[in-house]
Amino acid sequence: MQFIDLAAQQRRIRPDLERRIKAVLDHGNYIMGPEVFELEERLAGFVGARHCVSCASGTDALLMVLMAWDVGPGDAVFVPPFTFFATAEVVAMLGATPVMVDIDPVTFNMDPKALEKAIGAVKARDPSGYPLPVAAMRQALTPRVVIPVDLFGLSAAYAEILPLAQKHDLLVMEDAAQSFGAEYNGKKVCGLGCHAAAASFFPAKPLGCYGDGGAIFTDDDALAAILQSIRLHGRGSDKYDNVRIGINGRLDTLQAAILLAKLEIFPEEIRLRQKIAGAYTGGLASISGITPPRIPEGSFSAWAQYCILVADGRRDAIAARLKEKGIPTNIYYPTPMHMLGAFKSLGYAPGDMPVSLAASQSILALPFHPYMPEADVERVCQAVAESLA
């Protein structure tokens, strides 16, 4: 059994993949070829955004937006600690300060109530109201940006976060690296009204290429123009007219061609993901000692991962038993970001983010992909039950 089966998808679309790759080989425009612009137009239409600016990775997508907003030293950027490192990494790369905001225990996404407390604590430079990084007590930080992460394919609580951000004059960037294809209150993620949204097309994502790739979505014309410049070394009127500091952040034409082929079947794959998730939830419902994922009303998950919580410190033992039965698992994420060595200088204590810490000690990702046979789902559920017996 495979954790994610990309080969099954490839077998289905191999002729279209080869046709599109051959077209790139024939025209030879490997950098910013026509497929890149076709993909941007189709992705923008898919989510309902005015602009899509493709880029080389989901990390570059996050970085480019912060660069466009001139985020840097003295700025506070609010991020959840229970997610992949890149979300806070790009903040630190620019010299800004990541301010950790604990998560909701059901959705694993940023807790809006904790966000409001964190904003107030930064403004007051008072950690008694909410734990703060050391930098926030050494100097006055300016709250600038909040980056909610749509973890495991489920959108964050934007109905609460967006008004809160507006109240405090914060820019909002949706980190949709894991949620492309999801919906929130009837709208596609990346088109929810945030100032910008960043997506990743890493191969394991719901929509993935065969390498690294990413995209930024926005309705802001001026921001889109700056992003297009940043991804080309700060290009102005031509490639030797550099008007700002940028990066080499272009999406390869070959990767765009691959994504175009995959986009054709993407809506169906999202439906298949719902079917597999439903089979899992039904099969695990009667097993004591675990908590299957729960989807709030108004949300539609892209199911990037299917993660359960294992009670009583038994997660690692269950994972070992499943491995013995030939069933792979994974842990997203074993160490919350406020405890990582790279962020030691922030000065957080492990217990400062109690929900994230608890989740990291009990989360377990099960095998999941849209082509997973229901017999395999049943096998996993049975193995989980037997391992807990």
NORLIN-V422897 format. One record per pair of residues at least 12 apart in sequence whose ideal C-beta (glycine too) atoms are under 8 Angstrom apart, sorted by the first residue. I is the first residue (numbers start at 1). J is the second residue. D is the distance in whole Angstrom. If there is no record, write none. Layout:
BEGIN
i & j & d
I & J & D
I & J & D
END
This chain:
BEGIN
i & j & d
1 & 326 & 6
1 & 327 & 6
1 & 328 & 7
1 & 367 & 6
1 & 376 & 6
1 & 379 & 7
1 & 380 & 8
2 & 328 & 7
2 & 367 & 7
2 & 369 & 8
3 & 328 & 4
3 & 329 & 8
3 & 330 & 6
3 & 365 & 8
3 & 367 & 5
3 & 368 & 8
4 & 204 & 5
4 & 367 & 8
4 & 368 & 7
4 & 369 & 5
5 & 369 & 5
5 & 371 & 6
5 & 372 & 7
6 & 203 & 6
6 & 204 & 8
6 & 208 & 8
6 & 369 & 8
8 & 369 & 7
8 & 371 & 4
9 & 262 & 7
9 & 265 & 8
9 & 269 & 8
9 & 369 & 8
9 & 370 & 7
9 & 371 & 6
12 & 265 & 7
13 & 261 & 5
13 & 262 & 7
13 & 264 & 7
13 & 265 & 6
16 & 261 & 4
16 & 264 & 7
17 & 258 & 6
17 & 261 & 5
20 & 35 & 7
20 & 257 & 4
20 & 258 & 7
20 & 260 & 6
20 & 261 & 5
21 & 254 & 6
21 & 257 & 6
21 & 258 & 7
23 & 35 & 8
23 & 257 & 7
24 & 253 & 5
24 & 254 & 5
24 & 257 & 5
29 & 253 & 6
30 & 252 & 7
30 & 253 & 5
30 & 254 & 7
31 & 250 & 6
31 & 252 & 7
31 & 253 & 7
32 & 250 & 6
32 & 253 & 7
33 & 253 & 3
33 & 256 & 7
34 & 253 & 8
35 & 253 & 5
35 & 256 & 4
35 & 257 & 5
35 & 260 & 6
36 & 54 & 6
36 & 250 & 8
36 & 251 & 6
36 & 253 & 6
36 & 256 & 5
38 & 256 & 7
38 & 260 & 6
39 & 52 & 8
39 & 54 & 6
39 & 251 & 8
39 & 256 & 4
39 & 259 & 6
39 & 260 & 6
39 & 263 & 8
40 & 52 & 4
40 & 53 & 7
40 & 54 & 5
40 & 215 & 7
42 & 260 & 7
42 & 263 & 6
43 & 215 & 6
43 & 217 & 8
43 & 263 & 8
44 & 217 & 7
46 & 188 & 7
46 & 263 & 7
47 & 180 & 8
47 & 188 & 4
47 & 189 & 7
47 & 190 & 4
47 & 191 & 4
47 & 197 & 8
47 & 217 & 6
48 & 187 & 7
48 & 188 & 6
48 & 191 & 4
49 & 190 & 6
49 & 191 & 5
49 & 197 & 7
49 & 217 & 4
49 & 218 & 7
49 & 219 & 6
50 & 218 & 7
50 & 219 & 4
50 & 220 & 8
50 & 221 & 7
50 & 224 & 8
51 & 217 & 7
51 & 218 & 5
51 & 219 & 7
51 & 220 & 8
51 & 221 & 7
51 & 223 & 8
51 & 224 & 4
52 & 215 & 5
52 & 216 & 7
52 & 217 & 5
53 & 215 & 7
53 & 216 & 5
53 & 217 & 8
53 & 218 & 8
53 & 224 & 6
53 & 227 & 4
53 & 228 & 6
53 & 231 & 7
54 & 213 & 7
54 & 214 & 7
54 & 215 & 5
54 & 250 & 8
54 & 251 & 4
54 & 256 & 7
55 & 213 & 8
55 & 214 & 5
55 & 215 & 6
55 & 216 & 6
55 & 231 & 5
55 & 249 & 4
55 & 250 & 7
55 & 251 & 6
56 & 212 & 6
56 & 213 & 7
56 & 214 & 7
56 & 231 & 8
56 & 248 & 7
56 & 249 & 5
56 & 250 & 6
56 & 251 & 6
56 & 252 & 8
57 & 200 & 7
57 & 202 & 7
57 & 212 & 4
57 & 213 & 7
57 & 214 & 5
57 & 249 & 8
58 & 86 & 7
58 & 177 & 4
58 & 198 & 6
58 & 199 & 6
58 & 200 & 3
58 & 201 & 7
58 & 202 & 6
58 & 212 & 8
58 & 214 & 4
59 & 86 & 4
59 & 89 & 7
59 & 90 & 6
59 & 200 & 8
59 & 214 & 7
60 & 214 & 6
60 & 231 & 7
60 & 247 & 7
60 & 249 & 4
61 & 177 & 8
61 & 198 & 4
61 & 199 & 6
61 & 200 & 7
61 & 214 & 4
61 & 215 & 6
61 & 216 & 5
62 & 86 & 6
62 & 87 & 7
62 & 90 & 5
62 & 147 & 7
62 & 173 & 7
62 & 175 & 7
62 & 198 & 5
63 & 90 & 4
63 & 93 & 7
63 & 94 & 8
63 & 247 & 7
63 & 249 & 8
64 & 216 & 6
64 & 227 & 5
64 & 230 & 5
64 & 231 & 6
64 & 247 & 7
64 & 249 & 6
65 & 173 & 5
65 & 196 & 5
65 & 198 & 6
65 & 216 & 6
65 & 223 & 8
65 & 227 & 7
66 & 90 & 6
66 & 91 & 7
66 & 94 & 6
66 & 96 & 7
66 & 145 & 7
66 & 173 & 8
67 & 94 & 7
67 & 230 & 6
67 & 245 & 7
67 & 246 & 8
67 & 247 & 8
68 & 223 & 6
68 & 226 & 4
68 & 227 & 6
68 & 230 & 6
69 & 144 & 7
69 & 145 & 7
69 & 171 & 6
71 & 91 & 7
71 & 94 & 5
71 & 96 & 5
71 & 144 & 6
71 & 145 & 6
72 & 94 & 5
72 & 95 & 5
72 & 96 & 6
73 & 95 & 4
73 & 96 & 7
74 & 96 & 8
74 & 139 & 7
74 & 140 & 8
74 & 141 & 6
74 & 142 & 6
75 & 96 & 4
75 & 97 & 7
75 & 141 & 7
75 & 142 & 5
75 & 143 & 8
75 & 144 & 4
75 & 145 & 7
76 & 96 & 7
76 & 97 & 5
76 & 99 & 5
76 & 122 & 5
76 & 136 & 7
76 & 141 & 4
76 & 142 & 6
76 & 143 & 5
76 & 144 & 6
77 & 91 & 4
77 & 96 & 5
77 & 97 & 7
77 & 98 & 6
77 & 99 & 7
77 & 144 & 6
77 & 145 & 5
77 & 146 & 7
77 & 147 & 6
78 & 99 & 5
78 & 101 & 5
78 & 110 & 8
78 & 115 & 6
78 & 118 & 6
78 & 119 & 7
78 & 143 & 7
78 & 145 & 7
78 & 146 & 4
78 & 147 & 7
78 & 170 & 8
79 & 91 & 7
79 & 98 & 5
79 & 99 & 7
79 & 100 & 7
79 & 101 & 7
79 & 110 & 8
79 & 146 & 8
79 & 147 & 5
79 & 149 & 7
79 & 337 & 8
80 & 100 & 7
80 & 101 & 6
80 & 102 & 7
80 & 103 & 5
80 & 109 & 7
80 & 110 & 4
80 & 148 & 7
80 & 149 & 5
80 & 151 & 8
80 & 356 & 7
81 & 100 & 4
81 & 101 & 8
81 & 102 & 7
81 & 103 & 8
81 & 336 & 4
81 & 337 & 4
81 & 338 & 4
81 & 339 & 8
81 & 353 & 5
81 & 356 & 5
82 & 103 & 5
82 & 108 & 6
82 & 151 & 7
82 & 333 & 6
82 & 336 & 5
82 & 337 & 8
82 & 353 & 8
82 & 355 & 8
82 & 356 & 4
82 & 359 & 6
82 & 360 & 7
83 & 149 & 4
83 & 151 & 6
83 & 175 & 7
83 & 333 & 7
83 & 337 & 7
84 & 177 & 7
84 & 332 & 8
84 & 333 & 7
85 & 337 & 6
85 & 340 & 7
85 & 342 & 7
86 & 177 & 8
87 & 147 & 6
87 & 149 & 6
87 & 175 & 5
87 & 337 & 8
88 & 100 & 8
88 & 337 & 5
88 & 343 & 7
89 & 342 & 7
91 & 147 & 8
92 & 342 & 8
92 & 343 & 7
96 & 144 & 7
97 & 133 & 6
97 & 135 & 5
97 & 136 & 7
97 & 141 & 6
97 & 346 & 8
98 & 133 & 7
98 & 337 & 8
98 & 343 & 7
98 & 346 & 7
99 & 118 & 6
99 & 122 & 6
99 & 132 & 7
99 & 133 & 6
99 & 136 & 7
99 & 141 & 8
100 & 118 & 8
100 & 131 & 7
100 & 133 & 7
100 & 337 & 7
100 & 338 & 5
100 & 346 & 8
100 & 348 & 6
100 & 352 & 7
100 & 353 & 6
100 & 356 & 8
101 & 114 & 5
101 & 115 & 5
101 & 118 & 5
101 & 146 & 8
102 & 114 & 5
102 & 353 & 5
102 & 354 & 7
102 & 355 & 5
102 & 356 & 6
103 & 151 & 8
103 & 353 & 8
103 & 355 & 5
103 & 356 & 5
103 & 359 & 7
104 & 157 & 7
104 & 355 & 7
105 & 355 & 5
105 & 358 & 8
105 & 359 & 7
106 & 294 & 5
106 & 296 & 7
107 & 151 & 7
107 & 154 & 6
107 & 156 & 8
107 & 157 & 7
107 & 294 & 8
107 & 296 & 6
108 & 151 & 5
108 & 152 & 7
108 & 154 & 8
108 & 307 & 8
108 & 359 & 6
108 & 363 & 8
109 & 148 & 7
109 & 149 & 7
109 & 150 & 7
109 & 151 & 5
109 & 154 & 7
109 & 155 & 8
109 & 156 & 4
109 & 157 & 7
110 & 146 & 8
110 & 148 & 5
110 & 149 & 7
110 & 156 & 5
110 & 157 & 8
110 & 161 & 7
111 & 355 & 7
112 & 157 & 5
112 & 160 & 4
112 & 161 & 5
112 & 164 & 6
114 & 130 & 7
115 & 146 & 7
115 & 161 & 7
115 & 164 & 6
116 & 164 & 6
117 & 129 & 6
117 & 130 & 4
118 & 130 & 5
118 & 132 & 8
119 & 143 & 6
119 & 164 & 8
119 & 168 & 5
119 & 170 & 7
121 & 136 & 8
122 & 136 & 5
122 & 141 & 6
122 & 143 & 5
123 & 143 & 7
125 & 137 & 6
125 & 140 & 6
131 & 348 & 6
131 & 349 & 7
131 & 352 & 4
131 & 353 & 7
133 & 346 & 4
133 & 347 & 6
133 & 348 & 7
134 & 345 & 7
134 & 346 & 6
134 & 347 & 4
135 & 346 & 7
143 & 168 & 6
143 & 169 & 8
143 & 170 & 6
144 & 170 & 7
144 & 171 & 6
145 & 170 & 6
145 & 171 & 5
145 & 172 & 7
145 & 173 & 6
146 & 161 & 7
146 & 165 & 5
146 & 170 & 5
146 & 171 & 8
146 & 172 & 5
146 & 173 & 8
147 & 172 & 8
147 & 173 & 5
147 & 174 & 8
147 & 175 & 5
148 & 161 & 6
148 & 172 & 7
148 & 174 & 6
148 & 175 & 7
149 & 175 & 4
149 & 177 & 8
149 & 178 & 8
150 & 174 & 7
150 & 175 & 7
150 & 176 & 5
150 & 177 & 8
150 & 178 & 6
150 & 179 & 3
150 & 182 & 6
150 & 189 & 6
151 & 178 & 6
152 & 178 & 6
152 & 293 & 7
152 & 301 & 7
152 & 303 & 8
152 & 304 & 5
152 & 305 & 4
152 & 306 & 8
152 & 307 & 6
152 & 332 & 7
153 & 178 & 6
153 & 179 & 5
153 & 181 & 8
153 & 182 & 6
153 & 206 & 7
153 & 273 & 8
153 & 301 & 4
153 & 302 & 4
153 & 303 & 5
153 & 304 & 4
153 & 305 & 7
154 & 179 & 7
154 & 182 & 7
154 & 293 & 8
154 & 295 & 7
154 & 299 & 6
154 & 301 & 4
154 & 302 & 8
155 & 174 & 8
155 & 176 & 8
155 & 179 & 6
155 & 182 & 5
155 & 183 & 7
155 & 184 & 4
155 & 189 & 5
155 & 192 & 7
155 & 299 & 6
156 & 174 & 7
157 & 296 & 8
158 & 172 & 8
158 & 174 & 8
158 & 184 & 6
158 & 192 & 5
158 & 193 & 7
158 & 194 & 7
159 & 185 & 7
159 & 298 & 8
162 & 192 & 8
162 & 193 & 6
162 & 194 & 7
171 & 195 & 5
171 & 196 & 8
172 & 194 & 4
172 & 195 & 5
172 & 196 & 8
173 & 194 & 6
173 & 195 & 7
173 & 196 & 5
173 & 197 & 7
173 & 198 & 6
174 & 189 & 7
174 & 190 & 7
174 & 192 & 6
174 & 194 & 4
174 & 196 & 7
174 & 197 & 4
174 & 198 & 7
175 & 197 & 8
175 & 198 & 6
176 & 189 & 5
176 & 190 & 5
176 & 197 & 5
176 & 198 & 6
176 & 199 & 5
177 & 198 & 7
177 & 199 & 6
177 & 200 & 4
177 & 202 & 8
177 & 205 & 7
177 & 214 & 8
178 & 200 & 7
178 & 205 & 7
178 & 206 & 8
178 & 302 & 7
178 & 304 & 4
178 & 305 & 7
179 & 206 & 8
179 & 301 & 8
179 & 302 & 5
179 & 304 & 7
180 & 199 & 5
180 & 200 & 8
180 & 201 & 8
180 & 205 & 7
180 & 206 & 6
180 & 207 & 5
180 & 302 & 6
181 & 206 & 5
181 & 207 & 6
181 & 266 & 6
181 & 267 & 8
181 & 270 & 5
181 & 302 & 4
182 & 299 & 7
182 & 300 & 6
182 & 301 & 5
182 & 302 & 4
183 & 299 & 7
183 & 300 & 4
184 & 298 & 7
184 & 299 & 6
184 & 300 & 7
185 & 298 & 5
185 & 299 & 8
186 & 298 & 8
189 & 302 & 8
190 & 217 & 4
191 & 217 & 7
193 & 219 & 8
195 & 218 & 7
195 & 220 & 7
195 & 223 & 7
196 & 216 & 6
196 & 217 & 7
196 & 218 & 5
196 & 220 & 7
196 & 223 & 6
197 & 216 & 7
197 & 217 & 4
197 & 218 & 7
198 & 214 & 7
198 & 215 & 8
198 & 216 & 6
199 & 214 & 6
199 & 215 & 5
199 & 216 & 8
199 & 217 & 7
200 & 213 & 7
200 & 214 & 5
201 & 213 & 4
201 & 214 & 6
201 & 215 & 7
201 & 255 & 7
201 & 259 & 6
204 & 304 & 8
205 & 304 & 6
206 & 266 & 8
206 & 269 & 7
206 & 270 & 7
206 & 273 & 7
206 & 302 & 5
206 & 303 & 7
206 & 304 & 6
207 & 259 & 7
207 & 262 & 6
207 & 263 & 7
207 & 266 & 5
208 & 262 & 7
209 & 255 & 4
209 & 256 & 8
209 & 258 & 5
209 & 259 & 5
209 & 262 & 8
210 & 255 & 7
210 & 258 & 5
211 & 252 & 7
211 & 255 & 6
212 & 255 & 8
213 & 251 & 5
213 & 252 & 8
213 & 255 & 5
213 & 256 & 8
213 & 259 & 7
214 & 251 & 7
215 & 251 & 8
226 & 244 & 8
229 & 243 & 7
229 & 244 & 6
229 & 246 & 6
230 & 244 & 7
230 & 246 & 4
230 & 247 & 6
230 & 249 & 7
231 & 246 & 7
231 & 247 & 7
231 & 248 & 8
231 & 249 & 4
231 & 250 & 6
232 & 246 & 6
232 & 248 & 8
232 & 249 & 8
232 & 250 & 7
233 & 246 & 5
233 & 247 & 7
233 & 248 & 6
234 & 246 & 3
269 & 370 & 4
270 & 302 & 6
270 & 370 & 8
272 & 370 & 4
272 & 371 & 7
273 & 302 & 7
273 & 303 & 4
273 & 368 & 8
273 & 370 & 5
274 & 303 & 7
276 & 303 & 7
276 & 306 & 8
276 & 368 & 6
276 & 369 & 8
276 & 370 & 7
276 & 372 & 5
276 & 374 & 8
276 & 377 & 6
277 & 293 & 8
277 & 301 & 7
277 & 303 & 5
277 & 306 & 6
277 & 368 & 8
279 & 374 & 5
279 & 377 & 5
279 & 378 & 8
280 & 292 & 7
280 & 306 & 5
280 & 366 & 7
280 & 368 & 8
280 & 377 & 6
280 & 380 & 8
280 & 381 & 7
281 & 293 & 8
283 & 377 & 6
283 & 378 & 6
283 & 380 & 8
283 & 381 & 3
283 & 382 & 8
284 & 308 & 7
284 & 381 & 5
284 & 384 & 7
287 & 381 & 7
287 & 384 & 6
287 & 385 & 5
287 & 388 & 6
288 & 388 & 7
289 & 310 & 7
289 & 311 & 5
289 & 312 & 7
289 & 314 & 7
289 & 388 & 5
290 & 308 & 5
290 & 309 & 6
290 & 310 & 6
290 & 311 & 7
290 & 384 & 7
290 & 388 & 7
291 & 308 & 6
291 & 309 & 4
291 & 311 & 7
292 & 308 & 6
293 & 306 & 7
293 & 307 & 6
293 & 308 & 7
303 & 368 & 7
305 & 330 & 8
305 & 332 & 6
305 & 365 & 5
305 & 368 & 6
306 & 365 & 7
306 & 366 & 5
306 & 368 & 4
307 & 332 & 6
307 & 363 & 5
307 & 364 & 7
307 & 365 & 5
307 & 366 & 7
308 & 363 & 8
308 & 364 & 6
308 & 366 & 7
308 & 384 & 8
309 & 359 & 7
309 & 362 & 5
309 & 363 & 6
309 & 364 & 8
310 & 362 & 5
310 & 363 & 8
310 & 364 & 5
311 & 362 & 7
313 & 361 & 7
313 & 362 & 8
314 & 388 & 7
315 & 331 & 8
315 & 361 & 7
315 & 362 & 5
315 & 363 & 7
315 & 364 & 5
317 & 387 & 8
318 & 364 & 7
318 & 384 & 7
318 & 387 & 5
318 & 388 & 7
319 & 331 & 7
319 & 364 & 6
321 & 383 & 7
321 & 386 & 8
321 & 387 & 4
322 & 380 & 8
322 & 383 & 6
322 & 384 & 7
322 & 387 & 6
325 & 383 & 5
327 & 366 & 8
327 & 367 & 7
327 & 379 & 7
327 & 380 & 6
327 & 383 & 6
328 & 367 & 6
329 & 364 & 6
329 & 365 & 6
329 & 366 & 6
329 & 367 & 7
330 & 364 & 8
330 & 365 & 4
331 & 360 & 8
331 & 363 & 6
331 & 364 & 6
331 & 365 & 7
332 & 363 & 6
332 & 365 & 5
333 & 360 & 6
333 & 363 & 8
334 & 360 & 6
335 & 360 & 6
336 & 353 & 6
336 & 356 & 4
336 & 357 & 6
336 & 359 & 8
336 & 360 & 5
338 & 350 & 8
338 & 352 & 6
338 & 353 & 5
338 & 356 & 7
339 & 357 & 8
366 & 380 & 6
366 & 384 & 8
367 & 380 & 6
END
